[in-house]
Amino acid sequence: CKQFRQQELLNPRCTVSRLRYAIPEELGRGSLVGPLARDLGLSADELPARKLRIVAGDEKQYFSLEEDNRNLRVKDRIDRESICGAVSPCVLSLEAVVENPFDIFHVSVAIQDINDNAPQFDGELVTIEMIESTPPGTRFPLGSARDPDIGENSLQNYELTPNTLFSLLVRESPDGTKHAELVLENVLDREKQRNHNLILTAVDGGDPVRSGTAQIKINVTDANDNPPVFTKEIYTVRLMENLPEGSLAFQVKATDNDEGTNAEITYSFSDTAKNIRQLFTLDPRTGDVKVAGPLDYEERKYYEVSVEGKDGGGLTAHAKVHIDIIDVNDHAPTLSLLPILNPIPEDSVPSTVIAVINVRDRDSGENGEVSCKMDGKLPFRLETSSENTYKLIIDSALDREKQASEHRVSVVARDRGRPALWSSTELVLEVSDVNDNAPVFEEAAYSAYVAENNAAGALVVRVQARDADAGANGRVSYWLAGGSAGAAGAAPLVSVEARSGALYAQRSLDYEQCREFWVAVRAQDGGAPARSSTATVRVFVLDRNDNAPRVLWPAAGAGAAAAFEVVPRSAEAGYLVAKVVAVDADAGRNAWLSYELVQASEPALFRVGLHSGEVRTARAVSERDAAKQRVVAVVKDHGQPALSATATLHVVLAESLQEALPELSERPAGAEAAAAAAELQFYLVLALALLSALLVLSVALAVLARLRRAGPPAVLRCLGAQRFSLAGAAFPADFCEGTLPYSYNLCVAAPARAVPEAAWPPPPVPVLSAEELLGGDECEKPSPNSSAVVGETLADPEAPQVCKAESSCCFSSAFPYLVTFPPGFPRGVWVGKTGPCLRQGMKERDVFFF
């Protein structure tokens, strides 16, 4: 700090890479450590933009910045002895990070010791067994007091209660530890005084002075001439820190020249701290020292143990054991992260610092040398900032849409130990979106087909554009950006819904007025500045059959002059009278026209071309044809449903125009007369047809009457002796089928009587015409009962079973007879009688034609 202040005096705006502060331990929370912002050369105006912050490499945070980020203050209790132990100087390190521009400063805080601990002995009572023959000058270790403070505040001296037999000798070991030894000044006499009690006081050099005491009790025993002797006065041992518990650490050995119990040596720890005794155990018989607890090089690198050997007579010897702990790679590196920029704007430039990574390894040497690397192929890289600090910076341009909206950066720290240890941490970095993508339509050009006469508001087509950005930058709205759908000042034909991109018809479309049009649709996102793209929508209007054909000639209407054509009476068949000209505003099949003659004064005189509309004579004009003719033609399109129009053409049969003029002058009255005459002609034709039908019927009735008076046909009487089986199911089906297009089947059923079955198979059935059946020669006498009137209809419910001639209706017990009748033969007319001609003894039955 002093060095920095000197630089500040020379140049107030100077910057340094390392700051040093010194504070005493046990400062209260919130105590000032130093004006960090001022020492870094940062003014009050610069602080908000530079974003000063601190990163501590230790696991516990002992310091913090004020709310205004100016001064460094104490955050938690600082006990030098618990943090550093006997290590001097005790220094806490941290890094100060500033931005805009980015820089890192190393700050070290030296913790100064205060005299907050008094010296303290391991035990309040020290018992010493002395043989009375102990020569003057013999020294007895009294142990050492422990003072966690360092420097002047640590243990400085020992004091002993004044007496004539003993004095105090203070010795200092190579590591600076002071030990007190009791020196025998005069010969002991057990018989005079068996016990001696002394007070040992340990004093430190602090201000005020602190001290600790222990009571020394000396028991005088009988003489044992030879004390034990250790093989070494000082033992030096090197132990690996990962030595397992129970392992033999070292062995001490002492010998005694006495015999018997005076030569039996017992080993024990003397002047050894309690925490050390928890790490090692000493076998009192063998002197073997074993590991009893975990050894940690990072906590303590050196131990000193005092071993006492006592024989059976009470004589003792002492030896020192110096234990050096060898470091092994038993600590993996630790990483601490300080995010600087998260989330990261998508348009951040390369080399931007986004995080600071601090690495620590508690091991030493190569075991504590750490290197960092980043896993995976990401657009970031690690850059060394100092010995244990790395910067994570952007290596290449970011693209949220093509790469990822979130990057998981895994940083691995590995030391150089054997085997190497490593640790990793993961930093999740989010990439915030920037409006760097314009909306993209699914198609560059759209085509839509709409039938005309649509309802206003009908959906025409739906366009869709996608924006790879997120949030408002990817929210797409649609607008019309021009086109042929509407001129300036005129209402457009379509509109677009801003959110969905659906195009709706503003009004009903008319194919005849507009067959196609196009509009430009702009898709715009919600970014700032906004980005947009445009697509073309071409709308084709489909035709419907909503226009009837319009006759151009002959002209029709109230204001149009009546059209007429003059046809010479010498005109032959095929003479072109006129041509009906019509158009249809529709298109395609809806505009295909066909012509048909629907009315004419002389229907057989004229014909019209189906597709040409040409009216021609169907035959040669004769003198009997009326001079004035009226021809009505209908013009139809091919739509669904078809629409039509009529054209009326007036034709005058004359050799010249002069000859036709008189007819034309009477045309208005003559037209009405011609219509009345045509109607009268229809009724005359109908009456003539009815008279012809009545005449044919009368002739038929007359023929039937003559046949009835002649009696039943002889052929029926001749068939009376035939025998047939009643098993109708065995008859072929062909017996009941007609044989001519105008023939009828007559089926007569016989009464259900038992007949001999020996008559099977029956004889062939005769096929007779009606004339033969009704007018054939008789082979037997006429039946006296053949007196029915010709034309008599069948009204008796007991009449014989008769079926219609058109259907196959043979019964299982019927005798089939195939009889042919001419077309138009009246139904219900009596044909004849069955009588005995069919079977002797059979009751006569009348036969009628149905």
URHU-V211808 format. One record per residue. N is the residue number from 1. PHI is phi in whole degrees, 0 to 359 (NA if undefined). PSI is psi in degrees with one decimal (999 if undefined). Layout:
# URHU-V211808
n: <N	N>
phi: <PHI	PHI>
psi: <PSI	PSI>
This chain:
# URHU-V211808
n: <1	2	3	4	5	6	7	8	9	10	11	12	13	14	15	16	17	18	19	20	21	22	23	24	25	26	27	28	29	30	31	32	33	34	35	36	37	38	39	40	41	42	43	44	45	46	47	48	49	50	51	52	53	54	55	56	57	58	59	60	61	62	63	64	65	66	67	68	69	70	71	72	73	74	75	76	77	78	79	80	81	82	83	84	85	86	87	88	89	90	91	92	93	94	95	96	97	98	99	100	101	102	103	104	105	106	107	108	109	110	111	112	113	114	115	116	117	118	119	120	121	122	123	124	125	126	127	128	129	130	131	132	133	134	135	136	137	138	139	140	141	142	143	144	145	146	147	148	149	150	151	152	153	154	155	156	157	158	159	160	161	162	163	164	165	166	167	168	169	170	171	172	173	174	175	176	177	178	179	180	181	182	183	184	185	186	187	188	189	190	191	192	193	194	195	196	197	198	199	200	201	202	203	204	205	206	207	208	209	210	211	212	213	214	215	216	217	218	219	220	221	222	223	224	225	226	227	228	229	230	231	232	233	234	235	236	237	238	239	240	241	242	243	244	245	246	247	248	249	250	251	252	253	254	255	256	257	258	259	260	261	262	263	264	265	266	267	268	269	270	271	272	273	274	275	276	277	278	279	280	281	282	283	284	285	286	287	288	289	290	291	292	293	294	295	296	297	298	299	300	301	302	303	304	305	306	307	308	309	310	311	312	313	314	315	316	317	318	319	320	321	322	323	324	325	326	327	328	329	330	331	332	333	334	335	336	337	338	339	340	341	342	343	344	345	346	347	348	349	350	351	352	353	354	355	356	357	358	359	360	361	362	363	364	365	366	367	368	369	370	371	372	373	374	375	376	377	378	379	380	381	382	383	384	385	386	387	388	389	390	391	392	393	394	395	396	397	398	399	400	401	402	403	404	405	406	407	408	409	410	411	412	413	414	415	416	417	418	419	420	421	422	423	424	425	426	427	428	429	430	431	432	433	434	435	436	437	438	439	440	441	442	443	444	445	446	447	448	449	450	451	452	453	454	455	456	457	458	459	460	461	462	463	464	465	466	467	468	469	470	471	472	473	474	475	476	477	478	479	480	481	482	483	484	485	486	487	488	489	490	491	492	493	494	495	496	497	498	499	500	501	502	503	504	505	506	507	508	509	510	511	512	513	514	515	516	517	518	519	520	521	522	523	524	525	526	527	528	529	530	531	532	533	534	535	536	537	538	539	540	541	542	543	544	545	546	547	548	549	550	551	552	553	554	555	556	557	558	559	560	561	562	563	564	565	566	567	568	569	570	571	572	573	574	575	576	577	578	579	580	581	582	583	584	585	586	587	588	589	590	591	592	593	594	595	596	597	598	599	600	601	602	603	604	605	606	607	608	609	610	611	612	613	614	615	616	617	618	619	620	621	622	623	624	625	626	627	628	629	630	631	632	633	634	635	636	637	638	639	640	641	642	643	644	645	646	647	648	649	650	651	652	653	654	655	656	657	658	659	660	661	662	663	664	665	666	667	668	669	670	671	672	673	674	675	676	677	678	679	680	681	682	683	684	685	686	687	688	689	690	691	692	693	694	695	696	697	698	699	700	701	702	703	704	705	706	707	708	709	710	711	712	713	714	715	716	717	718	719	720	721	722	723	724	725	726	727	728	729	730	731	732	733	734	735	736	737	738	739	740	741	742	743	744	745	746	747	748	749	750	751	752	753	754	755	756	757	758	759	760	761	762	763	764	765	766	767	768	769	770	771	772	773	774	775	776	777	778	779	780	781	782	783	784	785	786	787	788	789	790	791	792	793	794	795	796	797	798	799	800	801	802	803	804	805	806	807	808	809	810	811	812	813	814	815	816	817	818	819	820	821	822	823	824	825	826	827	828	829	830	831	832	833	834	835	836	837	838	839	840	841	842	843	844	845	846	847	848	849	850>
phi: <NA	296	299	295	296	296	295	295	295	286	217	298	261	289	236	235	263	215	241	231	235	224	224	283	290	63	290	290	298	91	292	285	265	178	282	298	297	292	293	276	81	258	277	295	286	279	302	300	281	279	53	293	211	239	231	267	282	280	291	251	268	261	230	209	262	295	297	270	59	260	249	267	232	284	260	220	299	244	248	302	292	282	275	247	66	271	286	221	283	260	234	254	250	206	243	256	245	234	235	55	273	282	202	234	239	265	241	239	242	275	265	272	281	239	278	252	227	269	300	213	274	291	225	283	231	243	253	235	262	238	280	295	271	297	286	300	95	290	252	235	297	256	87	228	275	246	231	295	292	233	69	294	279	275	297	247	199	239	228	238	302	298	201	268	269	230	227	244	239	255	240	243	278	302	272	92	280	262	239	257	234	270	249	282	266	227	286	274	224	297	291	275	212	275	230	227	243	232	243	254	242	255	234	262	252	284	228	282	286	245	213	218	234	217	267	250	247	248	255	264	244	294	284	226	293	241	280	294	228	282	293	224	284	229	260	244	231	243	238	287	291	264	296	290	296	93	285	285	271	195	221	253	217	227	236	223	282	288	239	74	293	291	260	279	260	245	258	203	280	226	52	233	298	295	292	286	296	284	267	228	239	241	284	292	264	262	80	284	251	242	282	247	215	288	262	228	299	289	274	205	262	216	228	235	237	256	243	249	247	237	274	292	271	99	282	232	222	229	219	258	237	261	248	259	267	266	287	235	279	244	234	282	298	244	236	233	249	233	294	259	222	202	286	259	300	298	264	295	279	302	77	286	281	244	196	242	242	251	241	224	221	286	287	239	64	296	294	256	275	240	235	242	211	247	275	86	265	233	281	224	211	264	227	290	258	210	299	237	232	233	249	263	236	284	265	218	298	266	221	298	283	270	266	193	274	214	243	256	265	254	253	246	252	226	269	257	289	232	285	288	251	214	213	222	217	241	242	266	248	261	258	281	283	236	285	246	232	275	300	237	287	294	226	288	222	249	235	228	237	232	287	296	64	292	282	297	92	289	289	264	197	239	260	215	236	242	239	289	288	242	63	296	293	253	275	260	239	242	218	278	238	106	133	261	284	193	279	296	87	254	292	290	280	228	228	237	279	298	272	268	78	276	264	242	287	281	207	290	266	237	300	289	265	215	269	199	204	222	226	257	250	258	257	230	273	261	285	225	286	285	243	212	214	231	231	259	245	257	251	253	271	269	283	237	279	246	232	284	301	242	278	274	210	288	295	230	127	292	270	269	286	293	272	217	229	255	241	293	291	271	295	268	295	93	293	284	275	195	229	281	251	220	229	227	290	286	228	66	298	293	251	285	249	227	242	210	276	250	204	203	298	238	301	274	275	236	218	235	292	298	248	270	77	282	264	232	284	275	213	287	287	247	290	282	291	298	290	249	237	240	242	245	244	253	249	240	265	252	284	235	282	286	249	215	214	246	232	251	238	259	242	247	273	204	282	213	290	296	291	275	299	301	294	290	293	266	296	296	289	294	295	293	295	296	295	294	294	296	295	297	298	298	294	295	295	296	295	296	294	295	297	295	295	295	296	295	295	296	298	296	295	295	296	296	296	294	295	291	293	286	90	291	294	296	295	290	288	289	271	292	273	287	244	227	284	275	284	296	291	272	280	295	290	292	292	248	244	291	245	233	299	246	260	231	260	249	238	245	266	269	296	280	238	282	231	295	272	286	278	278	279	288	290	300	277	288	249	235	278	294	296	295	293	270	236	286	287	275	257	229	291	294	286	293	265	275	234	288	280	293	92	291	270	273	234	283	292	267	296	297	289	233	240	294	288	287	253	274	228	293	267	294	248	272	256	282	228	265	232	259	233	289	298	81	294	292	278	79	278	292	258	170	240	283	57	283	294	275	199	295	84	281	291	295	226	278	241	240	265	249>
psi: <-39.9	-41.9	-42.3	-41.4	-34.1	-41.6	-36.4	-36.4	-36.8	-41.2	105.0	-22.7	14.1	154.6	147.0	161.4	-13.0	134.0	145.8	130.8	157.4	127.8	151.5	154.9	168.0	26.5	148.9	157.5	134.4	-1.7	147.7	129.7	-46.0	156.6	84.5	-46.1	-41.9	-39.9	-25.8	-2.6	25.3	128.0	168.6	-31.4	-28.1	-21.7	-46.7	-38.1	-31.6	-16.5	59.8	132.3	164.3	148.6	119.8	134.3	-21.0	161.1	-27.7	138.7	113.4	-14.1	158.3	164.5	151.3	170.0	-30.8	6.8	31.6	-50.4	146.7	125.9	164.6	130.6	-35.1	165.4	134.9	111.7	108.0	-39.3	-36.1	-24.6	-49.3	-15.0	-128.1	2.2	134.3	134.6	159.1	114.3	131.4	131.3	146.9	166.1	138.3	126.9	130.7	159.3	168.8	61.2	164.8	136.2	156.8	132.4	138.6	126.7	129.4	135.4	115.1	128.1	114.7	140.0	142.0	159.7	76.6	8.1	133.8	150.8	147.3	133.3	157.8	-34.9	144.9	-16.0	128.2	119.8	129.5	129.0	120.0	131.3	144.4	-18.9	8.6	127.1	150.8	148.9	-9.3	137.4	141.7	117.3	134.7	-1.2	-179.6	148.8	159.5	126.9	113.1	-19.2	167.3	167.7	-139.1	-23.1	-6.0	-178.1	126.8	-32.7	164.6	148.8	141.8	144.6	129.0	134.1	170.1	-18.1	-28.1	151.3	169.9	133.2	125.9	124.8	149.9	127.6	167.3	-26.8	6.5	0.3	134.4	133.1	141.9	135.1	137.2	126.3	125.8	120.6	-32.1	167.9	139.3	151.7	103.7	-32.0	-25.2	-45.8	117.1	-28.0	146.0	133.7	125.8	159.9	125.4	127.1	130.3	131.3	134.9	-179.1	18.4	177.1	104.6	163.2	137.4	150.1	163.4	150.4	157.3	144.8	133.1	121.8	121.9	121.5	126.8	123.6	174.9	168.9	138.2	110.1	-32.2	116.0	161.3	154.6	124.3	151.3	-28.8	143.2	-35.3	124.7	136.2	124.0	139.8	122.1	138.6	141.6	-20.8	19.7	126.0	155.6	141.0	-9.1	148.6	121.3	-50.5	176.9	136.1	151.8	132.3	152.3	155.7	129.7	-9.7	173.9	160.5	-145.7	-25.0	-15.5	-5.3	115.5	133.2	132.1	144.1	160.2	138.9	145.2	46.6	132.0	154.6	-38.7	-27.2	-38.9	-22.8	-18.1	-24.5	147.0	143.5	124.6	118.5	-17.4	-43.2	-19.5	10.3	132.3	123.3	157.8	127.5	-13.8	173.0	134.1	133.1	113.5	-35.0	-26.1	-41.2	130.6	-15.3	140.0	145.9	126.6	135.3	129.4	133.1	134.3	122.0	130.8	180.0	-20.7	-2.4	-1.9	145.8	158.5	154.6	146.1	151.1	141.8	119.0	119.6	117.7	128.6	126.3	131.8	137.6	162.4	82.3	7.5	124.4	151.5	152.1	145.0	140.4	136.4	141.3	98.2	132.6	-40.3	102.4	117.6	162.4	124.1	141.2	-27.9	19.8	140.6	152.6	155.9	6.0	131.2	126.4	-14.5	154.2	131.6	125.1	133.5	136.5	144.1	122.5	-13.2	172.6	168.4	-143.4	-27.4	-21.7	2.4	121.2	140.0	147.8	147.0	163.5	132.0	147.8	161.5	99.2	159.4	38.8	163.1	156.6	139.6	132.2	129.8	-42.7	-164.5	-40.9	17.3	137.3	151.5	132.8	115.4	162.0	128.8	-37.2	169.9	142.4	144.6	101.8	-35.3	-37.2	-32.7	-85.0	154.2	-8.7	130.9	131.5	106.1	119.6	117.3	128.4	127.1	129.3	132.8	-179.5	17.6	171.7	108.5	154.3	142.6	150.9	161.3	158.9	159.6	155.1	133.1	121.9	116.4	125.7	139.2	114.3	145.1	144.1	142.6	80.2	9.8	130.1	153.0	145.0	123.7	150.8	-30.4	144.3	-32.1	135.4	148.6	134.3	145.7	122.4	127.7	140.9	168.7	24.5	162.0	145.5	133.4	3.1	146.2	128.8	-54.8	160.0	120.9	154.0	131.6	145.9	141.0	123.8	-14.1	174.7	163.0	-140.8	-29.4	-22.2	4.4	116.9	135.1	152.3	142.3	154.1	134.0	33.8	-174.6	-167.8	10.9	-15.4	135.1	170.8	130.1	-10.3	150.1	137.3	160.4	-28.7	160.3	160.6	137.9	127.9	-36.5	-43.6	-19.7	15.7	131.1	127.4	145.5	132.2	-28.0	176.2	135.5	147.7	116.1	-35.4	-23.3	-36.5	113.8	-26.3	154.4	168.9	152.1	152.6	126.2	125.8	129.7	124.3	134.0	178.2	17.9	175.3	109.0	153.8	149.8	150.4	164.4	163.2	141.6	150.7	132.2	116.7	123.7	124.9	126.3	124.5	138.7	145.4	156.3	76.9	9.3	124.0	155.1	146.4	123.8	120.3	-36.2	134.1	141.7	144.5	158.5	169.6	-37.6	-3.6	143.8	144.0	131.4	142.5	155.6	143.7	124.1	124.9	146.9	-13.2	4.5	136.8	178.8	136.3	3.8	130.1	113.1	-52.5	175.7	123.6	121.9	122.1	152.7	158.8	127.2	-15.3	-175.6	164.4	-142.3	-27.5	-16.2	0.6	125.6	143.0	150.6	145.4	136.9	121.1	-21.6	140.0	149.8	-39.9	93.6	-29.8	-5.1	-31.1	155.7	157.6	139.9	135.0	-40.3	-21.7	-26.1	8.7	129.2	119.1	162.7	136.2	-20.4	178.1	143.1	133.8	168.3	-20.4	-17.0	139.5	151.9	-31.8	127.3	143.0	121.8	125.2	122.3	143.2	138.4	121.3	144.0	-179.2	23.6	175.8	105.6	160.1	142.0	152.7	165.7	156.7	150.0	130.6	126.6	128.5	125.9	132.8	123.4	103.7	154.7	-24.7	170.2	-35.1	-38.8	-27.6	-13.5	-44.1	-38.2	-36.7	-33.7	-29.9	15.7	-38.6	-46.6	-36.4	-32.1	-41.7	-38.9	-38.9	-37.6	-42.2	-37.9	-38.4	-40.1	-42.1	-39.4	-37.4	-46.2	-34.8	-41.9	-39.1	-41.8	-39.3	-38.1	-40.1	-40.3	-39.1	-40.0	-40.1	-37.4	-43.4	-39.2	-39.7	-43.5	-41.8	-40.6	-37.1	-42.7	-42.9	-36.7	-40.0	-41.4	-34.3	-39.8	-26.7	-11.2	177.2	151.7	145.5	-28.6	-30.8	-36.1	-29.2	-19.7	5.3	-28.5	-0.3	146.5	132.9	150.4	149.8	-1.9	80.6	-22.2	-17.4	-1.8	142.6	146.9	-21.5	-14.6	-17.3	23.4	141.8	156.5	-13.8	159.1	-30.9	29.4	158.0	152.2	131.9	122.7	123.6	130.7	133.4	157.1	151.3	89.7	158.3	132.7	152.9	142.1	1.3	-9.3	-2.1	139.6	153.5	161.0	162.6	144.2	129.2	145.1	115.2	149.5	167.1	-36.3	-44.1	-40.0	-39.5	-25.9	18.8	165.6	146.7	141.0	-12.4	178.6	149.3	149.4	132.4	-16.2	9.1	72.4	15.9	146.3	140.4	133.9	2.2	133.1	157.9	112.6	-13.7	129.9	-18.1	15.7	160.5	153.6	115.2	143.9	161.5	142.7	-24.9	-22.9	157.6	101.0	41.2	137.7	163.3	-24.3	18.5	154.5	109.5	138.1	128.1	115.8	133.3	142.1	150.4	158.0	147.1	8.5	127.5	145.5	155.7	2.6	135.8	134.5	-43.3	-165.6	150.0	-52.9	-160.9	-2.7	-27.8	-40.6	133.1	136.4	-3.6	141.4	139.2	140.5	142.2	146.7	126.1	153.7	122.6	999>
